[in-house]
Structures are given as C-alpha cells and as structure tokens.
C-alpha cells in the first residue's frame, strides 16, 4: 500500500500556496476539490470541504495494491473492525477503519483506466 495523508481545507488556494512554499514544489495534480503533491514516493493530498471535520483535519489514506475485499478479509482474520464498509467513490472505492487511538484511516482502491 502507498501512504497518502489527506489534509482537509476550506481554502484550497491558500493551502496550495502554503504547501507549495513549504515543499519547494508545485502540485502534481490540481483541481478545485483535490490537489496532490508527489514527494519522496508518497503523496500529500489536499481536499477542499465546505466545513472542516470535527474529529480531525488530517486523515491517513492508504492506496491499496490489492482488492478491498481481500484486505477486509485479512483484517477480519485478526479481529480488526471496519468502521464503514466499502463505498463507491468518484475515484474508485474505499472503506474506513480506526487505529487503536481512534485515528480514521481510509483505505482506497483507485479505478484503473486499462
């Protein structure tokens, strides 16, 4: 899996400017609602929302290299509960779980354009 932290923002322009300055490079992809920076083999994503989430402004996203069903089976085998089952998304599919400290982890399976 690839690590992809997601930072939620209500002001994409400001966030893109700040992260571009801090990282010393511009985004690899940019839209009104999603911007990603490719850094050191990983991605940092900015996601524009109308209201910031109450729990956390940062979410860890894992980009799966295998099917979500296979991952969920592996988690079930070691009694790791899934918070939200597989959902269809604009980019593919995802499910949510929480780490032992309560951090939300989103596991994504991106659509393939074969």
NORQUI-V289457 format. One record per residue. RES is the residue in three letters. D_CENTER is the distance of its C-alpha to the mean C-alpha in Angstrom with 1 decimal. Layout:
BEGIN
res/d_center
RES/D_CENTER
RES/D_CENTER
END
This chain:
BEGIN
res/d_center
UNK/11.9
UNK/10.0
UNK/8.2
UNK/5.3
UNK/5.6
UNK/4.8
UNK/8.5
UNK/10.0
UNK/13.4
UNK/16.5
UNK/17.9
UNK/16.1
UNK/19.3
UNK/19.8
UNK/16.3
UNK/16.6
UNK/20.1
UNK/19.3
UNK/16.6
UNK/18.7
UNK/21.7
UNK/20.2
UNK/18.7
UNK/21.8
UNK/20.3
UNK/18.9
UNK/15.7
UNK/15.4
UNK/14.3
UNK/15.0
UNK/15.5
UNK/16.3
UNK/13.0
UNK/10.5
UNK/11.3
UNK/10.2
UNK/12.5
UNK/13.5
UNK/14.9
UNK/16.7
UNK/15.1
UNK/11.5
UNK/9.2
UNK/8.6
UNK/7.0
UNK/9.0
UNK/8.9
UNK/12.5
UNK/13.6
UNK/17.3
UNK/17.3
UNK/15.2
UNK/14.0
UNK/16.9
UNK/15.3
UNK/12.9
UNK/11.7
UNK/9.0
UNK/6.4
UNK/5.6
UNK/3.3
UNK/6.4
UNK/7.6
UNK/10.9
UNK/14.2
UNK/16.2
UNK/16.4
UNK/14.6
UNK/18.1
UNK/19.1
UNK/16.3
UNK/17.3
UNK/20.9
UNK/20.4
UNK/18.9
UNK/21.7
UNK/24.2
UNK/23.5
UNK/23.2
UNK/19.5
UNK/18.9
UNK/16.1
UNK/15.4
UNK/14.7
UNK/15.7
UNK/14.5
UNK/13.8
UNK/14.4
UNK/11.9
UNK/12.9
UNK/10.9
UNK/12.1
UNK/11.5
UNK/9.4
UNK/10.7
UNK/10.3
UNK/12.4
UNK/13.5
UNK/14.7
UNK/18.5
UNK/18.1
UNK/16.1
UNK/12.6
UNK/10.1
UNK/8.0
UNK/5.9
UNK/7.4
UNK/7.3
UNK/10.5
UNK/10.9
UNK/14.4
UNK/17.0
UNK/19.6
UNK/22.4
END
